[in-house]
Amino acid sequence: MSEEEELFTITAKHLDSGMRGIPVGTCQTSYVDPLEGVHYVGYPVGDLADMEEEDVVFLLLNKHLPTAEESIAFRKELTHRAEEMPNGALRVLESLTPGSGHPMDWLSIGIMALGAAETTGDVRIDSINLIARMPELMARIFLLRGGRKEKLRPRKPELGLVENFVHMLGIDDEEAEKMTRVVKFFFILHMDHGGGNLSTFSGKAVASGRASVYASLASAMNALSGPLHGRANQSCLEFVQRIGTSDHDEIEKFVRSELGARRPIYGFGHGVLRAEDPRARLLIELGEKVCPDDPNFKIAKALREVVPNILKEIPKISNPYPNVDLASGSLLHSVGFRKPDYYTTFFGWARVAGICAQIMDERNSRDGRGVPIYRPKYLAKNQPKKRT
Ligand code: MLT
């Protein structure tokens, strides 16, 4: 069988496999090469990581990097759309009890509340409105859920997406600079990862039934909240903190005992990648610049050196290499985000851009008729029974 025939042939081994590797569509925003990682519209993500985040969002939406004029106009549009927040949506968030639920619950509720207040039904307008409102939604979730409402500063969307978020949190100047740098980098690296990752796929599946952008994105965030998907970045920092030492021998002992107890080793492996995730390397390189002596970062770095060789001993592990979660939490922690349960909200915030862009592409496909409602086939496990 040729490689192409193999790609398009579905056999019994594909059933009940989480649709692993089964081609279901095309994706214009990004492509994940198993060895070289994610590319946004053809650019390796590392080439985009130091750009302004709005330019990368523009790239995903428009499939080309903006000219200087386009960049200014896009920022103006985002600023304009973030100038007000629907009061009803804010009241919904304020009605939640501080500390209750998981921050991802708040994110999903917040997106639905925005949708209830302002869905237009135009996929582009709803997408840009949501992208523009995310920094404030994030800041409000952090401070309301944390019971620190009084710290919230009035929005300044003209600062840009990430800077506005950091500003609204009430962070002081010196701390804000480092925080902005790390969050921007994290934000760009997490914006998109092909079409088949669970949150994107779920968002697009819901959107295919012509649900609103807000309903689709809230569904995507719920999908992202699972520990096998976006919440792995929270689990990874908790794992790093449990290890508590960057001594290689101690780490090896710890990892072997976790494996012996059949517990997961966070920060390693991936559904598609078969080499170290370039995003893991990029985050480690950033950590070397912003927090080289941070104890969690040192543990993440040591894990990168020790764990692959241990995992390689286990034949069924197809990818023993670091993934994006390995150091992301250590970096966020080092710049002041001390609570790992918030980390997945950063992932979700970033992915809003990629998922909105993919939903727009699916709605515009087939000469504007859009992708039909998703309807894969499940085979009956039980044969029809005859009534006696
Ligand atoms: C990722 O960013 O690595 C993902 O969303 C997981 C995936 O691609 O399945």
Residues whose N, C-alpha, C, O or C-beta is under 5 A from the ligand:
A	BS01	MLT	H193 N197 L198 G271
